[in-house]
Amino acid sequence: MIIRRSTGFRKAFKKRIKNDSKLVKKTTERIQLFLDNPQNPVLKDHQLIGKLKNNRSFWVTGDVRIVYFQISKDEVLFIDIGSHNQVY
């Protein structure tokens, strides 16, 4: 699977995640899980509704999410990362 990262995702990662080494490690682990099996139940991957209805999201931690858009079967675009309130 190919993962692309939007400019917004890169900025959000730098601002919200990068300064917390434990969160960086957890994010890396969850992205690897996502690459291995996007339907892994640990990720709690789900379709979004409302203004984000064309996107999906998965859990990094209890409150941190990655929002992404499925470009094709083998390609996704990470759009945002942050707490539940920050990304929704």
Order of alpha helices (4+ residues) and beta strands (2+ residues): beta-alpha-alpha-beta-beta-beta-beta-alpha
